[in-house]
């Protein structure tokens, strides 16, 4: 299943990329599973998407919980919490 993953703010800076096309392994059906798959790459991905870090998610530009399902063609976005002032 192919999806587009987008990274925002400090995640984009840490990973050195704004987005990527990603072929997910079978059984990767939730935002949490996508994040775990990316984290397993190690290095900057392991640090930026570590379980202990608060990271927000969206699927097709709608805010979602980590348990939200994903399907082929979806755009999945990860970003740190946003603060205003």
Backbone as a printed PyTorch tensor [residue, N CA C, xyz], in Angstrom:
tensor([[[ 0.8560, -1.1660,  0.0000],
         [ 0.0000,  0.0000,  0.0000],
         [ 0.9050,  1.2330,  0.0000]],

        [[ 0.6710,  2.1410, -0.9240],
         [ 1.4770,  3.3480, -1.0350],
         [ 0.7240,  4.5430, -0.4710]],

        [[ 1.4310,  5.3440,  0.3450],
         [ 0.8850,  6.5670,  0.9380],
         [ 1.9130,  7.6830,  0.7820]],

        [[ 1.4730,  8.8970,  1.0090],
         [ 2.3750, 10.0390,  1.0700],
         [ 2.4790, 10.4660,  2.5230]],

        [[ 3.6930, 10.6290,  2.9960],
         [ 3.9090, 11.0680,  4.3750],
         [ 4.5420, 12.4520,  4.3220]],

        [[ 3.9530, 13.3800,  5.0560],
         [ 4.4580, 14.7490,  5.1100],
         [ 4.9260, 15.0580,  6.5260]],

        [[ 5.9990, 15.8550,  6.6150],
         [ 6.5860, 16.2340,  7.9010],
         [ 6.5730, 17.7540,  8.0050]],

        [[ 6.2510, 18.2680,  9.1830],
         [ 6.1580, 19.7030,  9.3810],
         [ 7.0510, 20.1790, 10.5230]],

        [[ 7.4100, 21.4530, 10.4620],
         [ 8.1420, 22.1680, 11.5100],
         [ 9.4240, 21.4310, 11.8980]],

        [[ 9.6250, 21.1870, 13.1910],
         [10.8780, 20.5910, 13.6520],
         [11.0870, 19.1750, 13.1120]],

        [[10.0160, 18.4550, 12.8160],
         [10.1780, 17.1170, 12.2330],
         [10.8020, 17.2250, 10.8470]],

        [[10.3280, 18.1720, 10.0610],
         [10.8820, 18.3840,  8.7170],
         [12.3650, 18.7410,  8.8230]],

        [[12.6970, 19.6030,  9.7700],
         [14.0920, 19.9970,  9.9480],
         [14.9600, 18.8170, 10.3960]],

        [[14.4680, 18.0160, 11.3170],
         [15.2260, 16.8640, 11.8170],
         [15.4590, 15.8130, 10.7430]],

        [[14.4440, 15.5940,  9.9050],
         [14.5230, 14.5430,  8.8920],
         [15.0990, 15.0380,  7.5730]],

        [[15.1400, 16.3460,  7.3940],
         [15.7070, 16.8920,  6.1670],
         [14.8440, 16.6980,  4.9420]],

        [[13.5460, 16.4990,  5.1680],
         [12.6360, 16.3480,  4.0270],
         [11.2410, 16.7850,  4.4180]],

        [[10.5060, 17.2500,  3.4340],
         [ 9.1410, 17.7150,  3.6520],
         [ 8.1320, 16.5880,  3.4710]],

        [[ 8.3840, 15.7140,  2.5170],
         [ 7.4550, 14.6040,  2.2750],
         [ 8.1550, 13.4770,  1.5530]],

        [[ 7.5100, 12.3170,  1.5720],
         [ 8.0170, 11.1590,  0.8410],
         [ 6.8710, 10.2140,  0.5160]],

        [[ 7.0240,  9.5240, -0.6060],
         [ 6.1140,  8.4330, -0.9630],
         [ 6.6290,  7.2080, -0.2220]],

        [[ 5.7180,  6.4620,  0.3550],
         [ 6.1260,  5.3350,  1.1770],
         [ 5.2740,  4.1160,  0.8500]],

        [[ 5.9320,  3.0070,  0.5830],
         [ 5.2490,  1.7240,  0.3940],
         [ 5.2310,  1.0460,  1.7610]],

        [[ 4.0410,  0.8920,  2.3310],
         [ 3.9130,  0.3080,  3.6640],
         [ 3.9020, -1.2090,  3.6000]],

        [[ 4.4990, -1.8470,  4.5830],
         [ 4.4480, -3.3090,  4.6300],
         [ 3.0350, -3.7920,  4.9610]],

        [[ 2.7030, -5.0050,  4.5590],
         [ 1.3820, -5.5580,  4.8910],
         [ 1.1210, -5.4770,  6.3940]],

        [[-0.1210, -5.1670,  6.7410],
         [-0.5070, -5.0970,  8.1440],
         [-0.3240, -3.7230,  8.7620]],

        [[ 0.2490, -2.7830,  8.0290],
         [ 0.4200, -1.4200,  8.5430],
         [-0.8560, -0.6610,  8.2040]],

        [[-1.7880, -0.6150,  9.1570],
         [-3.1330, -0.1170,  8.8520],
         [-3.5700,  1.0760,  9.6860]],

        [[-2.7050,  1.5620, 10.5870],
         [-3.0750,  2.7110, 11.4250],
         [-1.9560,  3.7540, 11.3950]],

        [[-2.2950,  4.9510, 11.8130],
         [-1.2910,  6.0120, 11.9020],
         [-0.1810,  5.5860, 12.8600]],

        [[-0.5400,  4.9690, 13.9560],
         [ 0.4460,  4.4920, 14.9240],
         [ 1.4050,  3.4860, 14.2830]],

        [[ 0.8830,  2.5960, 13.4690],
         [ 1.7200,  1.5990, 12.7950],
         [ 2.6450,  2.2560, 11.7700]],

        [[ 2.1540,  3.2870, 11.0790],
         [ 3.0010,  4.0230, 10.1360],
         [ 4.1470,  4.6800, 10.8960]],

        [[ 3.8220,  5.3170, 12.0060],
         [ 4.8510,  5.9740, 12.8200],
         [ 5.8780,  4.9540, 13.3170]],

        [[ 5.4130,  3.7910, 13.7640],
         [ 6.3270,  2.7420, 14.2330],
         [ 7.2160,  2.2520, 13.0940]],

        [[ 6.6540,  2.1140, 11.9100],
         [ 7.4190,  1.6870, 10.7370],
         [ 8.5280,  2.7060, 10.4380]],

        [[ 8.1890,  3.9840, 10.4740],
         [ 9.1820,  5.0290, 10.2310],
         [10.2360,  5.0580, 11.3310]],

        [[ 9.7950,  4.9260, 12.5640],
         [10.7100,  4.9340, 13.7150],
         [11.7320,  3.8000, 13.6080]],

        [[11.3040,  2.6610, 13.0650],
         [12.1800,  1.4940, 12.9370],
         [13.3360,  1.7340, 11.9680]],

        [[13.2590,  2.7920, 11.1750],
         [14.3810,  3.1420, 10.2960],
         [15.5990,  3.5590, 11.1050]],

        [[15.3690,  3.9640, 12.3510],
         [16.4530,  4.3820, 13.2190],
         [16.9590,  5.7740, 12.8830]],

        [[18.1000,  6.1240, 13.4250],
         [18.7090,  7.4280, 13.1780],
         [17.7790,  8.5810, 13.4960]],

        [[17.7210,  9.5510, 12.5900],
         [16.8870, 10.7370, 12.7970],
         [15.4170, 10.3660, 12.9280]],

        [[14.9610,  9.3370, 12.1960],
         [13.5590,  8.9070, 12.2930],
         [13.2680,  8.3660, 13.6930]],

        [[14.1730,  7.5620, 14.2080],
         [13.9900,  6.9980, 15.5440],
         [13.8780,  8.0700, 16.6160]],

        [[14.6810,  9.1210, 16.4750],
         [14.6510, 10.2140, 17.4440],
         [13.4280, 11.1110, 17.2500]],

        [[13.1700, 11.5350, 16.0160],
         [12.0850, 12.4850, 15.7390],
         [10.7150, 11.9010, 16.0450]],

        [[10.5600, 10.5910, 15.8240],
         [ 9.2580,  9.9540, 15.9870],
         [ 9.2180,  8.9990, 17.1850]],

        [[10.1360,  9.2010, 18.1300],
         [10.1910,  8.3480, 19.3210],
         [ 8.8430,  8.3290, 20.0350]],

        [[ 8.5300,  7.1950, 20.6370],
         [ 7.2460,  7.0430, 21.3260],
         [ 7.0320,  8.1020, 22.4000]],

        [[ 8.0810,  8.5000, 23.0710],
         [ 7.9540,  9.4620, 24.1720],
         [ 7.6950, 10.8810, 23.6870]],

        [[ 7.9340, 11.1470, 22.4060],
         [ 7.7320, 12.4970, 21.8750],
         [ 6.2840, 12.7120, 21.4770]],

        [[ 5.7660, 13.8670, 21.8260],
         [ 4.4040, 14.2200, 21.4490],
         [ 4.4100, 14.6640, 19.9850]],

        [[ 3.7120, 13.9030, 19.1650],
         [ 3.6180, 14.1890, 17.7360],
         [ 2.1520, 14.1130, 17.3440]],

        [[ 1.6580, 15.1270, 16.6950],
         [ 0.2790, 15.1570, 16.2030],
         [ 0.2340, 14.5210, 14.8240]],

        [[-0.9660, 14.0640, 14.4360],
         [-1.1300, 13.3970, 13.1510],
         [-2.3830, 13.8770, 12.4370]],

        [[-2.3190, 13.8100, 11.1240],
         [-3.4890, 14.1080, 10.2950],
         [-3.4920, 13.1240,  9.1390]],

        [[-4.6870, 12.7760,  8.7030],
         [-4.8540, 11.9530,  7.5090],
         [-5.7470, 12.7390,  6.5610]],

        [[-5.2350, 12.9680,  5.3720],
         [-5.9550, 13.7510,  4.3650],
         [-6.4430, 15.0830,  4.9300]],

        [[-5.5640, 15.7190,  5.6900],
         [-5.7490, 17.0540,  6.2670],
         [-6.7960, 17.1220,  7.3770]],

        [[-7.1560, 15.9930,  7.9430],
         [-8.0490, 15.9490,  9.1070],
         [-7.2560, 15.4280, 10.3010]],

        [[-7.3040, 16.1530, 11.4110],
         [-6.6250, 15.7070, 12.6250],
         [-7.2060, 14.3570, 13.0600]],

        [[-6.3090, 13.4440, 13.4420],
         [-6.7470, 12.1030, 13.8370],
         [-5.9610, 11.6330, 15.0550]],

        [[-6.4850, 10.6120, 15.6900],
         [-5.7940,  9.9200, 16.7730],
         [-4.8560,  8.8820, 16.1590]],

        [[-3.9310,  8.3890, 16.9510],
         [-2.9670,  7.3930, 16.4800],
         [-3.6380,  6.1110, 15.9970]],

        [[-4.8370,  5.8390, 16.4910],
         [-5.5440,  4.6080, 16.1170],
         [-6.2960,  4.7240, 14.7880]],

        [[-6.2650,  5.9020, 14.1640],
         [-6.9860,  6.0970, 12.8910],
         [-6.4190,  5.1770, 11.8210]],

        [[-7.3070,  4.6330, 11.0050],
         [-6.8750,  3.7410,  9.9300],
         [-6.3750,  4.5380,  8.7350]],

        [[-5.4960,  3.9090,  7.9810],
         [-4.9780,  4.4970,  6.7520],
         [-5.2260,  3.5200,  5.6020]],

        [[-5.3630,  4.0980,  4.3920],
         [-5.5690,  3.2630,  3.2120],
         [-4.7030,  3.7740,  2.0780]],

        [[-4.5740,  2.9930,  1.0410],
         [-3.7470,  3.3610, -0.1040],
         [-4.1510,  4.7370, -0.6280]],

        [[-3.1460,  5.5530, -0.9310],
         [-3.3830,  6.8810, -1.4710],
         [-3.5470,  7.9730, -0.4430]],

        [[-3.6300,  7.6270,  0.8400],
         [-3.7980,  8.6360,  1.8870],
         [-2.5520,  9.5050,  2.0160]],

        [[-2.7730, 10.7280,  2.4930],
         [-1.6930, 11.6230,  2.8820],
         [-1.6800, 11.6530,  4.4040]],

        [[-0.5680, 11.2490,  4.9840],
         [-0.4240, 11.1930,  6.4330],
         [ 0.5880, 12.2680,  6.8250]],

        [[ 0.2070, 13.1240,  7.7340],
         [ 1.0860, 14.2120,  8.1610],
         [ 1.4320, 14.0550,  9.6310]],

        [[ 2.6840, 14.3290,  9.9390],
         [ 3.1650, 14.3220, 11.3240],
         [ 3.7310, 15.6920, 11.6360]],

        [[ 3.4030, 16.2130, 12.8120],
         [ 3.9090, 17.5210, 13.2040],
         [ 3.9050, 17.6450, 14.7210]],

        [[ 4.8050, 18.4910, 15.2340],
         [ 4.8370, 18.6950, 16.6860],
         [ 3.6390, 19.5490, 17.1080]],

        [[ 3.3290, 19.5460, 18.4000],
         [ 2.2540, 20.3980, 18.8820],
         [ 2.5590, 21.8620, 18.5290]],

        [[ 1.5310, 22.5950, 18.2090],
         [ 1.6920, 23.9920, 17.8190],
         [ 1.2670, 24.8830, 18.9830]],

        [[ 2.0820, 25.8870, 19.2390],
         [ 1.7230, 26.8520, 20.2710],
         [ 1.5880, 28.2160, 19.6260]],

        [[ 0.8050, 29.0290, 20.2180],
         [ 0.6090, 30.3840, 19.6790],
         [ 0.9480, 31.4150, 20.7350]],

        [[ 0.9120, 32.6480, 20.3120],
         [ 1.2760, 33.6400, 21.3060],
         [ 0.7050, 34.9730, 21.0450]]])
